[in-house]
């Protein structure tokens, strides 16, 4: 039995066209006009809707194993499906950290048991994910991980990172780096800008990020290592990545919706505005917007980082760092970037789906023979973001109350429904 989507606008080869799409079991089997339905086929009328290759988030924190009071594989992947994501890459801030095959196996078992979407884990760079000390066995971890990261910590010693890159290069997996120079943090927790100084806070300087980006690009060139920069937040980092790409180096970066839509001028004395890296200055935001538009930044990730309500209730100074983003990223960016002419819809899909797939060699896309991983959006649906509607256990977002357009109607992973809006469930049940 085929499932045939009729009447939608479909993203195909970098553009949107009117047409039909059919999938059977786990694979897309046809795209085009006038796909004929057989007597046993399920036909879904999606007139007025938009079908895109399932979104991919290369930077999420699912918190399991070890921190299930904040999130679980089940709740985090339900949130991902609710937001239109069919694949997420899970960061290694876990207990046990995935620094050995034995420790990684604990995470993989939870993924196999409970994941609603595809989950690709990262392995650590260092033992215990400490950013220093002993390196992991890259060869042993490589078959089961999408890359290597110590996210949450920058690797501090240059010789250690140089050796990590040489070993990672031999596996063909990228180093995915949280860039942060510990000695430049000086107790800071928000951006070292005007708001910080006017309100008596301690600031994190931009150099703490870009200085390590600069070092790592040099090391990656020497090692021949594929290198990806996590959650880029500063204009200096953008320029370093732009120069590296112009030189033909295998360097890429991601940023997040909060860095594109907010800056430190928008800070409030609430934990939902606290994340790491922090919201930077207006000039940084403008540089990031330009980099996303011109392709210097090829991926938009959420850095979805749930905490308990109590951990986020301690104000801007004392709350845990991290916000959630899986369930509001697409509508926010569609509303405030696409509808305002900063990006085209095709560019947004490229940065949230096709770009991440390409960078991490994930395959897929809306093509016959590829897995039936797709998302249906109603771009005309307008509503206010309400964290109470989230499926994530985390609720902390600076975007609560923002008016948006674009609602996920249906998320399909490998031909099966991972999420369906109530308005569509009657059509897709046969």
C-alpha positions in Angstrom: 0.0 0.0 0.0 1.3 3.4 -1.0 0.7 6.7 0.8 0.2 9.5 -1.7 0.4 13.1 -0.8 -1.7 15.3 -3.1 -2.0 19.0 -3.7 1.0 20.2 -1.7 3.9 22.5 -2.6 6.9 20.2 -2.4 10.6 21.1 -1.9 12.6 19.4 -4.7 16.2 20.1 -5.8 16.4 23.5 -4.2 13.0 24.9 -5.3 9.3 24.5 -4.5 6.9 22.9 -7.1 3.3 21.8 -7.0 3.0 18.0 -7.3 2.4 14.7 -5.7 4.7 12.5 -3.6 4.2 8.8 -2.8 6.0 6.6 -0.3 5.6 2.9 0.4 6.9 1.2 3.5 10.1 3.0 4.3 11.0 4.6 1.0 9.8 7.4 -1.3 8.7 5.7 -4.5 7.5 8.6 -6.8 7.4 12.3 -7.2 5.6 14.2 -9.9 2.2 15.3 -11.2 -0.8 13.1 -11.2 0.4 10.0 -9.3 -2.4 7.5 -9.8 -3.7 5.8 -6.6 -4.5 2.1 -6.5 -7.6 0.7 -4.7 -5.6 0.0 -1.5 -3.5 3.2 -1.5 -4.0 6.0 1.1 -4.5 9.4 -0.4 -3.8 12.4 1.8 -5.1 15.8 0.6 -2.5 18.4 1.6 -3.8 21.3 -0.5 -2.3 24.5 0.8 0.5 22.8 2.7 4.2 22.6 2.2 6.2 19.3 2.2 9.9 19.5 2.9 12.6 16.9 3.6 12.6 16.1 7.3 14.4 18.7 9.3 17.8 17.8 10.8 19.2 19.2 14.0 22.9 18.4 14.5 23.0 19.8 18.0 20.5 18.6 20.7 20.8 17.5 24.3 18.5 14.6 25.1 19.9 14.2 28.6 19.6 10.4 28.7 21.4 8.5 30.3 22.1 10.4 33.5 19.9 13.4 33.6 16.4 12.2 33.0 14.8 14.8 35.3 15.6 17.3 32.5 14.7 15.2 29.4 14.5 11.6 28.1 15.1 10.1 24.7 11.3 9.6 24.6 10.3 13.2 25.5 13.1 14.8 23.5 12.4 12.9 20.3 8.7 13.5 20.7 9.5 17.2 20.9 11.7 16.8 17.8 8.9 15.2 15.8 6.5 17.9 17.0 8.9 20.5 15.6 9.3 18.8 12.2 12.6 17.1 12.8 13.2 13.6 11.5 16.9 13.3 12.6 18.7 14.8 15.6 22.3 14.4 16.6 22.7 13.9 20.4 25.5 15.7 22.3 27.6 13.7 24.8 26.8 15.7 28.0 25.6 12.4 29.7 26.4 10.1 32.5 28.0 7.9 31.6 29.5 10.1 28.9 29.9 8.2 25.6 33.7 8.0 25.8 33.9 4.2 25.3 31.9 1.6 23.4 30.6 0.3 26.8 29.4 3.7 27.9 28.0 4.5 24.4 26.0 1.2 24.5 23.9 2.6 27.4 22.8 5.5 25.2 22.3 3.4 22.1 20.0 1.0 24.0 17.8 3.9 25.2 17.7 5.2 21.6 16.7 1.8 20.2 14.0 1.5 22.9 12.4 4.9 22.9 13.4 7.2 20.0 10.5 8.6 17.9 12.9 10.0 15.3 16.4 9.1 14.1 19.0 9.8 16.8 22.7 9.9 15.9 24.9 10.2 18.9 28.2 12.0 19.2 31.2 10.4 20.9 33.4 12.3 23.3 36.8 13.7 22.4 38.2 13.2 25.8 37.6 10.7 28.5 34.8 11.9 30.8 34.1 14.7 28.3 36.4 17.0 30.4 38.1 18.9 27.6 41.5 17.9 28.9 43.3 14.7 30.0 43.1 11.5 28.0 41.7 11.1 24.5 39.0 8.5 23.7 39.6 5.5 21.4 38.3 7.1 18.2 38.6 4.0 16.1 36.4 2.0 18.6 33.7 4.6 18.7 33.6 5.7 15.1 31.2 3.0 13.7 28.4 4.1 16.0 28.8 7.9 16.2 28.2 10.8 13.8 31.2 12.8 15.0 33.3 13.6 18.1 32.5 16.5 20.5 33.1 17.6 24.0 30.2 20.0 23.8 29.9 22.1 26.9 33.7 22.3 27.1 36.4 23.5 24.8 39.5 21.3 24.4 42.0 23.4 26.2 45.5 22.1 25.3 46.6 22.6 21.7 48.7 19.4 21.5 45.7 17.4 22.8 43.4 18.9 20.1 46.0 18.4 17.4 46.3 14.7 18.3 42.5 14.4 18.5 42.2 15.8 15.0 44.8 13.4 13.6 43.0 10.5 15.1 39.5 11.7 14.0 40.8 12.3 10.5 41.7 8.6 10.2 38.1 7.6 11.0 36.5 10.0 8.5 34.4 11.4 11.3 34.4 15.2 12.1 35.5 17.0 15.2 32.5 19.1 16.3 33.9 21.7 18.6 32.5 23.7 21.5 35.0 26.6 21.3 35.7 28.2 24.6 39.0 29.3 26.2 38.6 28.7 29.9 41.1 31.3 31.1 39.1 34.0 29.2 35.8 33.3 30.9 36.7 35.0 34.2 33.5 34.0 35.9 31.2 35.5 33.2 27.8 34.2 32.3 26.3 36.7 29.8 27.9 38.6 26.9 30.4 41.3 27.9 28.4 44.1 26.5 26.3 47.1 27.4 23.6 45.2 29.2 26.2 43.4 31.3 27.9 46.5 32.4 24.7 48.5 33.1 23.2 45.7 35.2 26.2 44.7 37.2 26.7 41.2 35.7 30.0 39.4 34.8 30.6 39.2 31.1 32.0 36.5 28.7 34.2 38.1 26.1 33.8 37.2 22.4 37.5 36.3 22.3 36.8 33.3 24.5 35.0 31.8 21.5 36.8 33.0 18.4 40.3 32.5 19.8 39.7 28.8 19.9 38.0 28.7 16.5 41.1 30.4 15.1 43.4 27.8 16.7 41.3 24.8 15.7 41.0 25.9 12.0 44.8 26.0 11.9 45.1 22.5 13.5 42.4 21.1 11.3 44.3 22.3 8.2 47.4 20.6 9.5 45.7 17.3 10.4 43.4 17.1 7.3 40.4 16.8 9.7 36.8 17.7 8.9 36.0 20.4 11.5 32.6 21.9 12.5 32.1 24.7 14.9 29.2 24.5 17.3 26.8 27.3 18.0 28.7 30.2 16.4 27.8 33.4 18.1 30.4 36.0 17.2 31.2 38.0 14.1 34.9 37.1 14.5 34.1 33.4 14.3 32.0 34.0 11.2 34.9 35.7 9.5 37.4 33.0 10.4 35.0 30.3 9.0 34.5 32.4 5.9 38.2 32.7 5.3 38.8 29.0 5.9 36.1 28.0 3.4 37.5 30.4 0.9 40.8 28.6 1.3 39.2 25.3 0.5 39.5 23.9 4.1 36.9 21.3 5.2 35.5 23.7 7.8 31.8 24.4 8.6 29.7 25.9 11.3 26.2 26.1 12.8 24.3 28.8 14.6 21.0 28.8 16.4 17.7 30.7 16.1 18.3 32.7 19.3 21.5 34.1 17.9 19.7 35.1 14.7 16.7 36.7 16.3 18.0 38.2 19.6 21.0 40.0 20.9 22.2 41.2 24.4 19.9 44.2 24.1 17.0 41.8 24.5 18.1 40.3 27.7 15.8 40.1 30.7 16.6 39.1 34.3 15.2 35.6 33.7 16.8 32.2 33.3 15.1 31.7 30.0 17.6 34.2 28.4 20.7 32.4 29.6 22.6 30.0 27.4 26.2 29.3 26.4 27.5 30.9 24.3 25.5 33.9 25.4 23.4 36.3 23.3 26.0 38.6 21.8 25.8 42.1 20.4 23.8 43.6 17.6 26.8 43.5 15.3 27.3 39.8 15.9 23.7 39.0 15.1 23.9 41.0 11.8 27.1 39.1 10.9 25.4 35.8 11.6 22.3 36.7 9.5 24.6 37.6 6.6 26.5 34.3 7.0 23.4 32.2 7.0 22.1 34.1 3.9 25.4 33.7 1.9 26.0 30.1 3.0 29.1 30.7 5.2 27.0 29.1 7.9 25.5 26.0 6.3 23.4 24.7 9.2 21.0 26.1 11.8 20.8 23.9 14.9 18.8 24.6 18.0 21.2 23.6 20.8 18.1 22.3 22.5 19.2 22.1 26.1 16.4 21.4 28.6 16.8 21.9 32.4 14.3 21.5 35.2 12.0 24.4 36.0 13.8 25.0 39.3 17.2 25.1 37.6 15.9 27.8 35.2 14.1 29.8 37.9 17.2 31.4 39.6 17.4 34.5 37.4 20.0 35.5 34.8 23.0 35.1 37.1 22.3 31.8 38.8 20.1 29.8 36.4 21.6 26.8 34.5 22.8 27.6 31.0 20.6 26.4 28.2 17.2 26.8 26.5 14.9 24.6 24.5 14.3 25.1 20.8 13.1 22.0 18.9 9.4 22.9 18.9 9.6 26.5 17.9 12.7 26.8 15.6 11.1 26.5 12.2 8.1 28.8 12.8 10.3 31.4 14.4 12.7 31.5 11.5 10.0 31.3 8.9 8.1 34.2 10.5 11.0 36.5 11.3 13.4 35.7 8.5 11.5 34.3 5.5 8.4 36.4 5.7 10.5 39.5 6.2 12.7 38.8 3.2 16.0 37.9 5.0 16.0 34.4 3.6 13.9 32.6 1.1 11.9 29.5 2.2 14.2 27.4 0.0 17.2 28.8 1.9 15.7 28.1 5.2 15.0 24.5 4.2 18.6 24.2 3.0 20.0 25.4 6.3 17.6 23.2 8.4 17.6 20.1 6.3 19.7 19.7 3.2 22.8 21.5 4.6 23.1 19.5 7.7 22.5 16.3 5.7 25.3 17.2 3.4 27.8 18.3 6.1 27.4 15.1 8.1 27.0 12.8 5.1 23.5 11.7 6.2 21.9 11.2 2.8 18.2 11.5 2.4 16.0 14.2 0.8 12.8 14.1 -1.2 14.0 11.7 -4.0 12.8 8.3 -5.1 14.6 5.6 -3.3 15.5 7.7 -0.3 14.0 7.1 3.1 10.5 8.5 3.6 11.7 11.2 6.1 9.5 14.2 5.5 7.7 17.0 7.2 4.4 18.7 6.3 3.9 22.3 7.4 0.9 24.6 7.3 2.6 27.9 6.7 -0.7 29.8 7.1 -1.3 28.7 10.7 -0.8 31.6 13.1 -0.4 31.3 16.8 1.6 32.4 19.8 4.4 30.2 21.1 3.3 28.6 24.4 5.8 26.5 26.2 2.8 24.7 27.9 2.2 23.1 24.5 5.7 21.6 24.3 6.3 17.9 24.4 9.8 18.5 25.7 10.2 18.3 29.5 12.0 21.7 29.2 10.0 24.9 29.0 12.6 27.6 29.1 12.6 29.7 26.0 13.1 33.4 25.4 10.4 33.2 22.7 7.4 32.5 24.9 4.5 34.6 23.6 6.0 35.4 20.2 3.5 35.4 17.4 4.5 33.0 14.6 3.2 31.4 11.4 3.9 27.8 10.4 2.7 24.8 12.3 3.9 21.2 11.9 1.1 19.0 10.6 2.8 15.7 10.0 6.3 14.3 10.6 7.1 11.0 8.9 10.2 9.0 9.7 11.0 6.0 7.6 7.4 5.9 6.3 5.9 5.9 9.8 4.1 8.7 11.6 6.3 10.2 14.3 3.9 13.2 14.9 0.5 14.2 13.4 -1.6 17.1 14.3 -5.2 16.4 15.4 -6.5 18.0 12.2 -4.7 15.5 10.1 -5.2 12.3 12.0 -8.5 11.4 10.4 -7.0 11.5 6.9 -3.9 9.3 7.7 -5.7 6.6 9.5 -6.9 3.9 7.2 
